[in-house]
Every structure is written in C-alpha cells, then in structure tokens.
Amino acid sequence: MASNMDREMILADFQACTGIENIDEAITLLEQNNWDLVAAINGVIPQENGILQSEYGGETIPGPAFNPASHPASAPTSSSSSAFRPVMPSRQIVERQPRMLDFRVEYRDRNVDVVLEDSCTVGEIKQILENELQIPVSKMLLKGWKTGDVEDSTVLKSLHLPKNNSLYVLTPDLPPPSSSSHAGALQESLNQNFMLIITHREVQREYNLNFSGSSTIQEVKRNVYDLTSIPVRHQLWEGWPTSATDDSMCLAESGLSYPCHRLTVGRRSSPAQTREQSEEQSTDVHMVSDSDGDDFEDATEFGVDDGEVFGMASSALRKSPMMPENAENEGDALLQFTAEFSSRYGDCHPVFFIGSLEAAFQEAFYVKARDRKLLAIYLHHDESVLTNVFCSQMLCAESIVSYLSQNFITWAWDLTKDSNRARFLTMCNRHFGSVVAQTIRTQKTDQFPLFLIIMGKRSSNEVLNVIQGNTTVDELMMRLMAAMEIFTAQQQEDIKDEDEREARENVKREQDEAYRLSLEADRAKREAHEREMAEQFRLEQIRKEQEEEREAIRLSLEQALPPEPKEENAEPVSKLRIRTPSGEFLERRFLASNKLQIVFDFVASKGFPWDEYKLLSTFPRRDVTQLDPNKSLLEVKLFPQETLFLEAKE
C-alpha cells in the first residue's frame, strides 16, 4: 500500500500524464487501479497513443509511438520489456509539468485573482494579497479552504486543490470601513495632520514636512520652493495620487496616504536654464541662488529687464530676513529660516527641526531611552561678524552635518529682531530656567551665533554646553563629542532603569493577570456550587411536592373505601390476601359484588398506586390490573378468596 507521500507523487504524475485537472476524478481512477500508476494511465489513454511500459517497474512514459522502420539499429528486445521502447534516459521517470492554480479571493467589496503553481505555499498567496489589498499578513485570515484552516507553510499541492478555487479574507483585528457620511469623513481628514516625506532628487535629501488636511497642494509646492529654491512652475513631482489633479485641492481630498506619504521633487529643465548653463556668467551672478535666477526668469515675463535685476548688488539680494518678525507659528518661521539658510549657505547644512521648541523636546527626550537624542539649538544673529564664517565654514562642514544628523535633533531660531529675541528668551526661561535665559541675554552681538547643547533629564532639561561663534571645526566637533559622551553615559543608565521598570511592570502585569484568572476561577467555582445547590433545592422541593401529592391521593382513596364487611354477612364475601414486593401481606374482605376498582383503590391507599404496580394472580397467572375495573370480584373470579402479588411495573 502506497504511503501518503507516495500517493501525492503518483497523483501528481497521473495528472501530468493524463491532463485530468479534477482532483476527485483523478483519485477515483487511481483507487480503481489500486494506485497502480501504469494501470491507471493505460486505462485512460490507449497504448497506441504513446503511453508505453518501461522495463523499470512498469512506469509509464508519455511519448510518440515507436516506429521500427526509422530505428533499424534498435537494441534487441527481451522477454521482460515492451516491443516498443522509445529512447529514454536510464532512469525512466515521468516528468511532471508545473500545475497552475487559480484563486479568486474576496475581501469586502473587492475581488483579487491570484494564479500560482501548486508548488507554492499558502504564505505566498498572502504575500501577494498584502501588496494588492495593503493588509499586513499578520492581520490577515485566509478562509475558504475545503480542508479547514491551513498553515502559511502548507504547500498547495498537498491540499489536492482543483484548478479554480474561491477564498475570502477576514481581518478581525482591523476596524471596519467607516459607515459615516462622506462629509463627516472629509471633515475628520481636514482636522488631521499629514507628514509629507519629500525627497529632493538632485541633491538626494529628504524633508519631513507637516501639513494640515486643509492645506492645499499649491501651499505644499510653495513651501518646497522655500526649501529647494525650485520655483513652482519648474517643479517636477512624482508620487502624487492620481486623484490630485488640481493644485487648489486640499490634502484631505487629494488621496494622500495617512499619516505619512512619500513624494519626490526635481527641477524641470527649461530653455532659460539651458541658456544660463551655456553662457559665461559674472561673479556677481554666481552669488545669486537658483531660486533668485528663476525669479529673474519669471520677472522677464512681466516686462522686467534682465539688466536691471542682474545689476543689483549681491548684498541687496540677501536683505530678506532669516525669520519673519513677530512670527505667530514657529513651524512656518522655521520653514522660512531653512529656505533662507539654504539660499545663503547651500544645501549641505544641518536638518533643522520644523516645529515648536516644545515639539523638538518631545522628539528628542520624551521617547524610549534607546531612541533619545541630544537637542542642539542654533541661535542665529545677522548683525554678528562671526555669523557668515560660522555658518559657511563650521555649521555646513560635512563632518559636523553628519554628526549632528546621527546624534542630535537640531532646532534653530533667529535673534536678529528684538521681538524674536524676546520670544526666545521667554521660551528659554520656561524650559531651562532664568539662569540660562540671563546668560543668553548678556551675550554681546559679536559673540553670536550660539550653539546650545541640551540633554533631557527626569526632572528638568540640562544645558551641557554653550558654544560661541568664535570657534573652529575641530573644537566644535570635540565639544559635540564631549557632550555626546556625557549623554551616552546617562542614556545607558536610563536604558537600564527603563528595562528594569518594564521588567517589574511585566511581572506585575503577569501577577495581576494570574490574580484575575484566579478570581475568575474562584467565581466560576462559587457560581457552579450555587447553581448545584439551587438545583438540589429545586429537586428536593419537587420531590416533597410529589410526596405530598401522593400522600393526599392516598388519604383520599383510603377515606373513599367502603367499610370492610364482616366475615358473617348476608351477602357473599371475598377474602383477598395481597403480597407486597417487600414480602409483607395485605389482607382485607370485600363484598363479592364490589367492583375491581375498589381493590385497586385499597392497594393504592397502602402506597402502591395501580399506575406504578400491577396485581398478578398465580393460578392461572394473569395480570389483574389489565381487567375491566368496573367488573365485580365475582365476575373476575376473585371469589371466595384469592392470593395476589404486587409487582412494580417496568
């Protein structure tokens, strides 16, 4: 008898040879031939069609019929081989072609068609569905298998599936689609914040920008212009949804992925740019940023002469402030700061955190200990003679930029305007205390810019270092590394404390869970005991009621009996002797004219109701309770005396 593994191989070879797709039909044909592959194939396909026997165990070889005329030099035939033997390798094995299976998978209001070889696994179907339905494999239950639930590692061939199959996906851990109206869903999206991860293609740099759902695509493109110096009309985008057809559309309606969506932006080539690249330009023109050049190009469209624009001094072009005065929104102010910083000093600079100082604290400090970073605050001042050198030579050095991006959250502020300076001192006083605020307040203009290194602690934020603008790249790097050493030592302690706290919390959760399970078990036992007691009480009440009812019936029968006649009576008297199941005898005299029912009532009054017991006579043996109870004792021949037996009915 073939094993299960052998049967699977035989079934696969049989289907490959015969082309029978129906699993049940193929198994039936094999079972009819006792799983003999040769006999089953020969029973389906005649030998003249090319199904021949080999000399190796009777395996069948599909192939064209042998023509002796075309092979005169064929080997001599033996008694054990077929007269027709095609040229085959020494090991005659039926080669099985891959069998393709079609799956129609239903998920909510969608249908996905999947076509796979039967050598694939159930997990590979789920991987395909993950890409199609955007559902994680861990949240997906694939149902509809005729053999019940299967594992992800199960090979499809082992399930003996037909060619066409219907399955369905369940996601019990995922919330169902919102049933609220479209207007309600749109209103909810308008209140959400979208994180746009925008890659600047030419410089391979990413910007993480937060926008509300009510912001428009045009606003995003304008902000990207501030960051990349690519005018909106020259921006070439990739990654916008197909539904985002109009720049006036708000992000909530554009079909962006929530909460994060990736986009790529580059510069679209233009004739003006080509002309600028081919022409030799003066030194003053090279000082103008790309965005300025595009603005000039735009200006020509409105009748502004190129000569007038290019005739302006470079210093005049850089009069725009790093940060707007009295900025209400810190995020918007930092967007302008980043764009202006890139315009002045190039794209190689620290990635400034876009958001409030408090949000920067959250990002740096209020996360798991392993993910914490130092906070670096750059304080800019346009009127300091050290600013340009510090920014261009030190802050934009590749080593400094790389070290800051790996280990720091960098936040910036411009103190050039008095209103912005006062606002930062207020923030500093709130977050770091009056001492640090007073230190910054007493700094002279020519001591700026400043670099504050902040480390988060349990009770307060500590300023590790204040680096002034009159420093070198090496000194700046050494001071950053020294702060990093202090932070790393503190971080290791915090990680240890956090791990110990989590371990204690896990133990406590396990103990609480065990206690909860114990309470549930005790409650279940108590409830089961109470139910058992209640059931016993109910049964006892029923038993008492039945006994009381039987006793009442017995008493009523006893009172209704006619008086026992005397031995010497004018009327004939019948004397009955009745033996109970316990061996006792009941004796009583009855008038021969009394009905048989009176005897039954007498027996019942003694605790033997006629519906539970039967009266039997001995000679002849008969069941008296089966007689007509309205007949007299004389008529049923219980006269002048008779001995009867009481016997419980089955």
C-alpha positions as CSV (number, residue, x, y, z in Angstrom):
1,M,0.0,0.0,0.0
2,A,1.5,3.4,-1.0
3,S,2.2,5.9,1.7
4,N,0.6,9.4,1.7
5,M,3.8,10.9,0.3
6,D,3.9,8.3,-2.5
7,R,0.3,8.8,-3.3
8,E,0.8,12.5,-3.7
9,M,3.6,11.8,-6.2
10,I,1.5,9.2,-8.0
11,L,-1.4,11.7,-8.2
12,A,0.8,14.5,-9.5
13,D,2.4,12.2,-12.1
14,F,-1.0,10.8,-13.1
15,Q,-2.5,14.3,-13.6
16,A,0.6,15.4,-15.6
17,C,0.4,12.4,-17.9
18,T,-3.4,12.4,-18.5
19,G,-4.2,16.1,-18.2
20,I,-7.0,15.4,-15.8
21,E,-7.5,18.6,-13.7
22,N,-10.2,17.4,-11.4
23,I,-8.6,16.0,-8.2
24,D,-11.6,13.9,-7.2
25,E,-11.8,12.2,-10.6
26,A,-8.0,11.5,-10.7
27,I,-8.1,10.0,-7.2
28,T,-11.1,7.8,-8.1
29,L,-9.4,6.4,-11.2
30,L,-6.2,5.7,-9.2
31,E,-8.2,4.0,-6.4
32,Q,-10.0,1.8,-9.0
33,N,-6.5,0.6,-10.1
34,N,-5.2,0.2,-6.5
35,W,-2.9,3.2,-7.0
36,D,-1.1,1.4,-9.9
37,L,0.2,4.3,-12.0
38,V,0.7,2.2,-15.1
39,A,-2.7,0.5,-15.0
40,A,-4.4,3.8,-14.3
41,I,-2.8,5.7,-17.2
42,N,-3.3,2.7,-19.6
43,G,-7.0,2.7,-18.5
44,V,-7.3,6.3,-19.6
45,I,-5.0,6.6,-22.6
46,P,-4.6,3.6,-25.1
47,Q,-1.0,2.4,-25.7
48,E,-1.1,3.3,-29.3
49,N,-1.3,7.0,-28.3
50,G,2.1,6.8,-26.8
51,I,1.7,5.6,-23.2
52,L,4.2,2.7,-23.1
53,Q,5.5,0.4,-20.5
54,S,9.1,0.5,-19.5
55,E,11.3,-2.2,-18.2
56,Y,11.7,-0.5,-14.8
57,G,8.9,-1.4,-12.6
58,G,6.1,-0.8,-15.1
59,E,6.3,3.0,-15.0
60,T,4.6,4.8,-17.9
61,I,6.4,7.0,-20.3
62,P,4.4,9.5,-22.4
63,G,5.9,10.0,-25.9
64,P,5.3,9.4,-29.5
65,A,4.7,5.8,-30.8
66,F,7.9,4.0,-31.8
67,N,8.4,3.4,-35.5
68,P,10.7,0.3,-36.1
69,A,11.3,1.4,-39.7
70,S,13.0,4.5,-38.5
71,H,15.2,2.7,-36.0
72,P,16.7,-0.3,-37.6
73,A,19.5,-0.4,-35.1
74,S,17.5,-0.6,-32.1
75,A,18.5,-2.9,-29.3
76,P,17.2,-6.5,-29.2
77,T,14.1,-6.9,-27.2
78,S,14.0,-9.0,-24.1
79,S,11.1,-11.0,-22.7
80,S,10.6,-8.6,-19.9
81,S,10.4,-5.4,-21.9
82,S,7.9,-3.9,-24.3
83,A,8.2,-4.5,-28.0
84,F,8.1,-0.7,-28.4
85,R,10.7,1.1,-26.4
86,P,11.4,4.8,-27.0
87,V,14.9,6.1,-26.4
88,M,14.8,7.4,-22.8
89,P,17.3,8.0,-20.0
90,S,18.3,5.0,-17.9
91,R,16.1,6.2,-15.2
92,Q,12.5,6.2,-16.5
93,I,10.6,8.8,-14.5
94,V,7.5,10.7,-15.6
95,E,8.3,14.4,-15.7
96,R,5.6,16.5,-14.1
97,Q,4.9,19.9,-15.5
98,P,4.1,22.7,-13.1
99,R,0.3,22.8,-12.4
100,M,-1.2,26.3,-12.2
101,L,-4.0,27.0,-9.7
102,D,-6.4,29.9,-10.0
103,F,-7.7,31.6,-6.8
104,R,-10.5,34.2,-6.7
105,V,-10.0,35.9,-3.3
106,E,-12.8,38.1,-2.0
107,Y,-12.2,40.9,0.6
108,R,-15.1,43.1,1.5
109,D,-16.2,44.7,-1.8
110,R,-13.0,43.7,-3.8
111,N,-12.0,40.6,-5.7
112,V,-8.4,39.7,-6.4
113,D,-7.3,37.0,-8.9
114,V,-4.2,35.1,-7.9
115,V,-2.5,32.5,-10.2
116,L,0.2,30.3,-8.6
117,E,1.9,27.0,-9.2
118,D,0.9,24.2,-6.9
119,S,4.4,24.1,-5.5
120,C,3.9,27.4,-3.8
121,T,2.7,27.8,-0.2
122,V,-0.3,29.5,1.4
123,G,2.0,32.2,2.7
124,E,3.0,33.2,-0.8
125,I,-0.7,33.8,-1.6
126,K,-0.9,36.1,1.5
127,Q,2.2,38.0,0.3
128,I,0.6,38.7,-3.0
129,L,-2.6,39.8,-1.2
130,E,-0.6,42.0,1.1
131,N,0.6,44.0,-1.9
132,E,-2.8,44.1,-3.5
133,L,-5.0,44.8,-0.5
134,Q,-2.5,46.8,1.6
135,I,-3.2,44.5,4.6
136,P,-0.4,43.1,6.7
137,V,0.0,39.3,6.6
138,S,-0.2,39.2,10.4
139,K,-3.7,40.8,10.3
140,M,-5.0,38.5,7.5
141,L,-7.0,35.3,7.9
142,L,-7.4,33.4,4.6
143,K,-10.5,31.3,4.7
144,G,-12.5,29.1,2.3
145,W,-10.2,26.0,2.3
146,K,-12.1,22.8,1.9
147,T,-9.7,21.0,4.3
148,G,-10.3,23.5,7.1
149,D,-7.7,26.0,8.3
150,V,-4.2,25.7,7.0
151,E,-0.7,27.0,7.9
152,D,1.2,29.6,6.0
153,S,3.9,27.0,5.3
154,T,1.4,24.5,3.8
155,V,2.3,23.6,0.2
156,L,-0.7,24.0,-2.2
157,K,0.0,20.6,-3.8
158,S,-0.6,18.8,-0.5
159,L,-4.2,20.2,-0.4
160,H,-5.2,18.4,-3.7
161,L,-7.0,21.6,-4.9
162,P,-9.0,21.9,-8.1
163,K,-7.8,24.3,-10.7
164,N,-10.3,27.0,-9.8
165,N,-10.7,28.0,-6.1
166,S,-12.6,30.6,-4.2
167,L,-11.3,32.1,-1.0
168,Y,-12.1,35.0,1.2
169,V,-10.1,37.3,3.6
170,L,-11.1,38.1,7.1
171,T,-9.4,41.0,9.1
172,P,-11.0,40.8,12.6
173,D,-8.2,42.9,14.1
174,L,-8.8,45.8,11.7
175,P,-11.6,48.2,12.1
176,P,-14.4,48.0,9.5
177,P,-14.8,50.8,7.0
178,S,-16.3,53.9,8.4
179,S,-20.0,54.0,8.0
180,S,-20.3,57.7,8.5
181,S,-21.1,60.0,5.6
182,H,-18.5,61.2,3.2
183,A,-18.9,64.8,4.5
184,G,-18.1,63.6,8.0
185,A,-15.0,61.6,6.9
186,L,-13.8,64.7,4.9
187,Q,-14.2,66.9,7.9
188,E,-12.2,64.5,10.0
189,S,-9.5,64.4,7.4
190,L,-9.4,68.2,7.3
191,N,-8.5,68.2,11.1
192,Q,-5.7,65.6,10.6
193,N,-2.0,66.4,10.0
194,F,-0.2,64.8,7.1
195,M,3.5,64.1,7.2
196,L,5.0,64.6,3.8
197,I,8.4,62.9,3.3
198,I,9.7,64.9,0.3
199,T,12.9,63.8,-1.5
200,H,14.8,66.4,-3.4
201,R,16.0,64.3,-6.3
202,E,19.1,66.3,-7.4
203,V,20.7,66.5,-4.0
204,Q,19.2,63.3,-2.6
205,R,17.9,65.0,0.5
206,E,14.7,64.4,2.5
207,Y,12.4,66.9,4.1
208,N,9.8,65.9,6.7
209,L,7.1,68.4,6.5
210,N,3.8,68.5,8.5
211,F,0.7,70.0,6.9
212,S,-2.9,70.1,8.0
213,G,-5.5,68.4,5.9
214,S,-6.9,71.8,4.9
215,S,-3.7,72.9,3.3
216,T,-3.7,73.0,-0.5
217,I,-1.3,71.3,-2.9
218,Q,-0.2,74.8,-4.0
219,E,0.8,75.7,-0.4
220,V,2.9,72.5,-0.3
221,K,4.7,73.4,-3.6
222,R,5.3,76.9,-2.3
223,N,6.9,75.6,0.9
224,V,9.0,73.2,-1.2
225,Y,10.2,76.2,-3.2
226,D,11.4,77.8,0.1
227,L,13.3,74.7,0.9
228,T,14.7,73.7,-2.5
229,S,14.8,77.0,-4.4
230,I,12.8,75.4,-7.3
231,P,10.0,77.7,-8.4
232,V,6.6,76.1,-8.5
233,R,6.4,76.2,-12.3
234,H,9.8,74.4,-12.6
235,Q,8.9,71.6,-10.0
236,L,8.7,68.1,-11.4
237,W,6.8,65.8,-9.0
238,E,6.5,62.1,-8.5
239,G,4.2,60.3,-6.0
240,W,1.1,62.5,-6.0
241,P,-2.1,60.3,-6.2
242,T,-4.0,60.2,-9.5
243,S,-6.9,62.0,-7.8
244,A,-4.7,65.0,-7.1
245,T,-5.5,66.8,-10.4
246,D,-5.7,70.4,-9.2
247,D,-3.2,72.4,-7.1
248,S,-6.1,74.2,-5.4
249,M,-7.2,70.8,-3.9
250,C,-6.7,70.4,-0.2
251,L,-4.6,67.5,1.1
252,A,-7.6,65.8,2.7
253,E,-9.3,65.4,-0.7
254,S,-6.2,64.5,-2.7
255,G,-6.0,60.9,-1.7
256,L,-2.7,61.1,0.2
257,S,-1.7,58.1,2.4
258,Y,-2.3,59.0,6.1
259,P,-0.4,59.7,8.3
260,C,2.7,59.6,6.0
261,H,3.1,60.0,2.3
262,R,6.3,60.0,0.2
263,L,6.9,62.4,-2.7
264,T,9.9,63.2,-4.9
265,V,10.6,66.6,-6.5
266,G,13.1,67.7,-9.1
267,R,13.7,70.6,-11.4
268,R,12.1,70.6,-14.8
269,S,14.6,71.7,-17.4
270,S,13.7,75.0,-19.2
271,P,15.2,76.9,-22.2
272,A,16.2,79.7,-19.9
273,Q,18.2,77.3,-17.6
274,T,19.9,75.8,-20.6
275,R,20.9,79.2,-21.8
276,E,22.2,80.1,-18.4
277,Q,24.3,77.0,-18.2
278,S,25.9,77.5,-21.6
279,E,26.6,81.2,-21.1
280,E,29.6,82.5,-19.1
281,Q,28.3,84.4,-16.1
282,S,29.9,87.0,-14.0
283,T,31.0,86.5,-10.3
284,D,28.1,88.6,-9.1
285,V,25.6,86.4,-10.9
286,H,27.1,83.3,-9.3
287,M,26.3,84.7,-5.9
288,V,22.6,84.6,-6.7
289,S,20.8,81.5,-5.7
290,D,18.9,79.2,-8.1
291,S,15.6,80.4,-6.8
292,D,16.7,84.0,-7.5
293,G,17.7,83.1,-11.0
294,D,14.3,81.5,-11.6
295,D,12.6,84.6,-10.2
296,F,14.5,86.7,-12.6
297,E,13.4,84.4,-15.4
298,D,9.9,84.8,-14.2
299,A,10.4,88.5,-14.0
300,T,11.2,88.8,-17.7
301,E,7.7,87.6,-18.4
302,F,6.3,90.6,-16.8
303,G,8.5,93.1,-18.6
304,V,11.3,93.4,-16.1
305,D,14.6,93.9,-17.8
306,D,17.3,91.3,-17.0
307,G,19.9,94.0,-16.8
308,E,18.1,95.8,-14.0
309,V,17.9,92.7,-12.0
310,F,21.4,91.4,-12.5
311,G,22.7,94.9,-11.9
312,M,21.7,94.7,-8.2
313,A,24.4,94.0,-5.7
314,S,24.6,90.6,-4.1
315,S,24.2,92.2,-0.7
316,A,20.9,93.8,-1.7
317,L,19.7,90.3,-2.8
318,R,20.3,89.0,0.7
319,K,18.2,91.6,2.6
320,S,15.4,89.1,3.2
321,P,15.5,88.1,6.9
322,M,16.2,84.6,8.2
323,M,12.9,84.7,10.1
324,P,9.8,86.9,9.9
325,E,9.3,89.3,12.6
326,N,6.6,88.5,15.2
327,A,6.1,85.1,13.7
328,E,3.0,83.6,15.1
329,N,3.7,80.0,14.1
330,E,7.1,78.6,14.9
331,G,6.9,75.9,12.2
332,D,6.2,78.5,9.5
333,A,9.1,80.6,10.8
334,L,11.5,77.7,10.7
335,L,10.4,76.8,7.2
336,Q,11.5,80.3,6.1
337,F,14.6,80.0,8.1
338,T,15.6,76.7,6.4
339,A,14.9,78.1,3.0
340,E,16.9,81.3,3.6
341,F,19.7,79.3,5.2
342,S,19.9,77.1,2.1
343,S,19.8,80.1,-0.2
344,R,22.7,81.7,1.6
345,Y,25.0,78.8,2.6
346,G,24.0,75.9,0.3
347,D,22.1,72.7,0.7
348,C,24.7,71.0,2.9
349,H,23.6,72.1,6.3
350,P,22.1,70.5,9.4
351,V,18.5,69.3,9.1
352,F,16.6,71.8,11.2
353,F,13.6,70.5,13.0
354,I,10.4,72.1,11.7
355,G,8.1,72.8,14.6
356,S,7.9,74.4,18.0
357,L,10.7,74.1,20.6
358,E,8.4,72.0,22.8
359,A,7.8,69.7,19.8
360,A,11.6,69.4,19.5
361,F,11.8,68.4,23.2
362,Q,9.2,65.7,22.6
363,E,11.1,64.4,19.6
364,A,14.4,64.3,21.4
365,F,13.6,63.5,25.1
366,Y,10.1,62.1,25.6
367,V,10.6,58.8,23.8
368,K,12.1,55.4,24.8
369,A,15.6,55.7,26.3
370,R,17.2,53.9,23.4
371,D,15.7,56.4,20.9
372,R,16.6,59.6,22.8
373,K,19.0,62.2,21.3
374,L,20.6,65.4,22.4
375,L,19.0,68.7,21.4
376,A,21.2,71.3,19.6
377,I,19.7,74.8,19.5
378,Y,21.4,77.1,16.9
379,L,20.8,80.8,17.7
380,H,21.4,83.0,14.6
381,H,22.2,86.7,14.5
382,D,22.6,88.5,11.2
383,E,24.4,91.5,12.7
384,S,27.3,89.5,14.1
385,V,30.6,89.5,12.1
386,L,31.1,85.8,13.0
387,T,27.8,84.6,11.6
388,N,28.8,84.1,7.9
389,V,32.1,82.3,8.8
390,F,30.5,80.1,11.5
391,C,27.6,79.0,9.2
392,S,29.6,78.5,6.0
393,Q,32.8,77.0,7.4
394,M,31.7,75.1,10.5
395,L,27.9,74.6,10.6
396,C,27.9,73.5,7.0
397,A,31.0,71.3,7.2
398,E,30.2,67.7,6.1
399,S,31.6,66.2,9.3
400,I,29.5,68.5,11.5
401,V,26.4,68.0,9.5
402,S,26.8,64.2,9.5
403,Y,27.5,64.0,13.3
404,L,24.5,66.3,14.1
405,S,22.1,64.3,11.9
406,Q,23.1,61.0,13.6
407,N,23.1,62.1,17.3
408,F,21.1,65.4,17.6
409,I,17.8,67.0,17.0
410,T,18.8,70.4,15.7
411,W,16.4,73.4,16.2
412,A,17.1,77.0,15.2
413,W,16.0,80.5,15.9
414,D,16.9,83.9,14.7
415,L,17.6,86.6,17.3
416,T,18.2,89.4,14.9
417,K,14.8,91.0,15.5
418,D,14.1,92.2,19.1
419,S,10.6,90.6,19.0
420,N,12.0,87.2,18.1
421,R,14.8,87.6,20.7
422,A,12.2,88.4,23.4
423,R,10.1,85.4,22.3
424,F,13.0,83.0,22.6
425,L,14.1,84.3,26.0
426,T,10.5,83.7,27.2
427,M,10.7,80.1,25.9
428,C,14.2,79.7,27.4
429,N,13.1,80.9,30.8
430,R,10.1,78.4,30.7
431,H,12.1,75.4,29.6
432,F,15.6,75.9,31.0
433,G,15.2,78.4,33.8
434,S,16.2,82.0,34.4
435,V,20.0,81.3,34.7
436,V,20.3,80.1,31.1
437,A,18.0,82.9,29.9
438,Q,20.1,85.5,31.7
439,T,23.3,84.0,30.1
440,I,21.9,84.4,26.6
441,R,20.5,87.9,27.4
442,T,24.0,89.1,28.5
443,Q,25.7,87.8,25.3
444,K,27.0,90.6,23.1
445,T,26.1,90.7,19.4
446,D,29.7,89.8,18.2
447,Q,29.6,86.7,20.4
448,F,26.8,85.2,18.3
449,P,25.9,82.8,16.8
450,L,25.5,80.4,19.8
451,F,25.1,76.7,19.8
452,L,23.3,75.3,22.9
453,I,23.6,71.5,23.7
454,I,20.6,70.3,25.8
455,M,20.2,67.0,27.5
456,G,16.9,65.8,28.8
457,K,16.7,64.7,32.4
458,R,14.0,63.3,34.6
459,S,13.1,66.5,36.4
460,S,14.5,69.2,34.1
461,N,16.4,69.9,30.9
462,E,20.1,70.5,31.4
463,V,22.3,72.8,29.2
464,L,25.5,70.8,28.8
465,N,27.4,73.4,26.7
466,V,27.1,76.9,25.2
467,I,29.3,77.1,22.1
468,Q,30.0,80.6,20.8
469,G,30.7,81.6,17.2
470,N,34.5,82.2,17.6
471,T,35.4,78.6,17.4
472,T,36.9,76.1,14.9
473,V,35.6,73.0,13.2
474,D,37.8,70.7,15.3
475,E,36.9,72.5,18.6
476,L,33.2,72.4,17.7
477,M,33.4,68.6,16.9
478,M,35.3,68.0,20.2
479,R,32.7,69.8,22.2
480,L,29.9,67.9,20.5
481,M,31.6,64.6,21.1
482,A,32.2,65.5,24.8
483,A,28.5,66.3,25.2
484,M,27.8,63.0,23.5
485,E,29.9,61.1,25.9
486,I,28.0,62.6,28.9
487,F,24.7,61.9,27.2
488,T,25.7,58.3,26.3
489,A,26.6,57.5,30.0
490,Q,23.3,59.0,31.1
491,Q,21.4,57.1,28.4
492,Q,22.9,53.8,29.4
493,E,21.6,54.4,33.0
494,D,18.2,55.4,31.6
495,I,18.1,52.3,29.4
496,K,18.9,50.1,32.4
497,D,16.3,51.8,34.6
498,E,13.7,51.6,31.8
499,D,14.4,47.9,31.2
500,E,14.2,47.2,35.0
501,R,11.0,49.2,35.2
502,E,9.5,47.3,32.2
503,A,10.6,44.0,33.7
504,R,8.8,45.0,37.0
505,E,5.8,46.1,35.1
506,N,5.7,42.9,33.1
507,V,6.0,40.8,36.4
508,K,3.2,43.0,37.9
509,R,1.1,42.5,34.8
510,E,1.6,38.7,34.9
511,Q,0.8,38.7,38.6
512,D,-2.3,40.8,38.1
513,E,-3.3,38.5,35.2
514,A,-2.8,35.4,37.3
515,Y,-4.7,37.0,40.2
516,R,-7.5,37.9,37.8
517,L,-7.6,34.4,36.4
518,S,-7.6,33.0,40.0
519,L,-10.6,35.3,40.9
520,E,-12.4,34.3,37.8
521,A,-11.8,30.6,38.6
522,D,-13.0,31.1,42.2
523,R,-16.0,33.0,41.0
524,A,-16.8,30.2,38.5
525,K,-16.5,27.6,41.2
526,R,-18.7,29.6,43.5
527,E,-21.3,30.1,40.8
528,A,-21.2,26.4,39.9
529,H,-21.6,25.4,43.6
530,E,-24.5,27.9,43.9
531,R,-26.1,26.5,40.8
532,E,-25.7,23.0,42.1
533,M,-27.2,23.9,45.5
534,A,-30.1,25.6,43.8
535,E,-30.7,22.6,41.6
536,Q,-30.6,20.3,44.6
537,F,-33.1,22.5,46.4
538,R,-35.4,22.6,43.4
539,L,-35.3,18.8,43.0
540,E,-35.9,18.4,46.7
541,Q,-38.9,20.8,46.5
542,I,-40.3,18.8,43.6
543,R,-39.8,15.5,45.5
544,K,-41.6,16.9,48.5
545,E,-44.4,18.2,46.4
546,Q,-44.7,14.9,44.7
547,E,-44.7,13.0,48.0
548,E,-47.3,15.4,49.5
549,E,-49.4,15.0,46.4
550,R,-49.2,11.2,46.6
551,E,-50.0,11.2,50.3
552,A,-53.0,13.4,49.6
553,I,-54.2,11.0,46.9
554,R,-53.6,8.0,49.2
555,L,-55.6,9.6,52.1
556,S,-58.5,10.5,49.8
557,L,-58.6,6.9,48.4
558,E,-58.4,5.5,51.9
559,Q,-61.4,7.7,53.1
560,A,-63.4,6.8,50.0
561,L,-63.1,3.0,50.5
562,P,-66.4,1.3,51.6
563,P,-66.3,-0.3,55.1
564,E,-64.8,-3.8,55.3
565,P,-67.7,-6.3,55.6
566,K,-67.8,-8.8,58.4
567,E,-67.0,-12.5,57.9
568,E,-70.6,-13.4,58.5
569,N,-72.5,-11.3,56.2
570,A,-75.7,-11.8,54.3
571,E,-74.0,-11.1,51.0
572,P,-71.2,-13.2,49.6
573,V,-67.8,-12.0,50.9
574,S,-64.4,-12.4,49.1
575,K,-61.2,-12.5,51.1
576,L,-58.1,-11.3,49.3
577,R,-54.5,-11.7,50.5
578,I,-52.0,-9.4,48.7
579,R,-48.3,-9.9,48.9
580,T,-46.2,-6.7,48.6
581,P,-42.7,-6.6,46.9
582,S,-41.1,-6.4,50.4
583,G,-42.8,-9.8,51.4
584,E,-45.5,-8.4,53.7
585,F,-49.2,-9.3,53.2
586,L,-52.2,-7.1,53.0
587,E,-55.4,-8.8,53.9
588,R,-59.0,-7.5,53.5
589,R,-62.5,-8.6,52.9
590,F,-64.6,-7.3,50.1
591,L,-68.2,-7.9,49.0
592,A,-68.2,-10.2,46.0
593,S,-70.4,-7.6,44.3
594,N,-67.7,-4.8,44.8
595,K,-66.0,-3.6,41.7
596,L,-62.4,-4.5,40.9
597,Q,-61.7,-0.7,41.1
598,I,-62.2,-0.8,44.9
599,V,-59.4,-3.4,45.2
600,F,-57.1,-1.1,43.1
601,D,-58.1,1.9,45.4
602,F,-57.3,-0.2,48.5
603,V,-53.9,-1.2,47.2
604,A,-53.2,2.5,46.2
605,S,-54.2,3.6,49.7
606,K,-51.4,1.4,51.1
607,G,-48.8,3.2,48.9
608,F,-49.0,1.1,45.7
609,P,-50.8,3.1,43.0
610,W,-52.0,1.0,40.2
611,D,-50.1,3.1,37.5
612,E,-46.8,2.0,39.2
613,Y,-47.7,-1.5,40.3
614,K,-49.6,-4.4,38.8
615,L,-51.6,-7.2,40.6
616,L,-50.9,-10.7,39.5
617,S,-52.7,-13.9,40.3
618,T,-51.0,-17.3,40.4
619,F,-53.4,-20.0,39.1
620,P,-53.9,-19.1,36.4
621,R,-51.2,-16.4,36.2
622,R,-52.8,-13.3,34.9
623,D,-52.4,-9.5,35.2
624,V,-55.5,-8.4,37.2
625,T,-54.7,-4.7,36.5
626,Q,-55.4,-5.4,32.8
627,L,-59.0,-6.5,33.6
628,D,-62.0,-4.2,33.4
629,P,-62.1,-2.3,36.8
630,N,-65.9,-1.9,36.6
631,K,-66.5,-5.7,36.8
632,S,-67.3,-7.3,40.2
633,L,-64.9,-9.5,42.1
634,L,-67.3,-12.4,41.4
635,E,-67.1,-11.7,37.6
636,V,-63.3,-11.7,37.5
637,K,-63.2,-14.8,39.7
638,L,-61.7,-13.3,42.8
639,F,-64.1,-15.2,45.0
640,P,-64.4,-16.5,47.6
641,Q,-60.7,-16.0,48.3
642,E,-57.5,-15.3,46.3
643,T,-53.9,-14.6,46.9
644,L,-52.4,-11.8,44.7
645,F,-48.9,-10.5,44.2
646,L,-47.8,-6.8,43.8
647,E,-45.1,-6.3,41.2
648,A,-43.6,-3.0,40.1
649,K,-44.2,-2.0,36.5
650,E,-41.1,-1.6,34.3
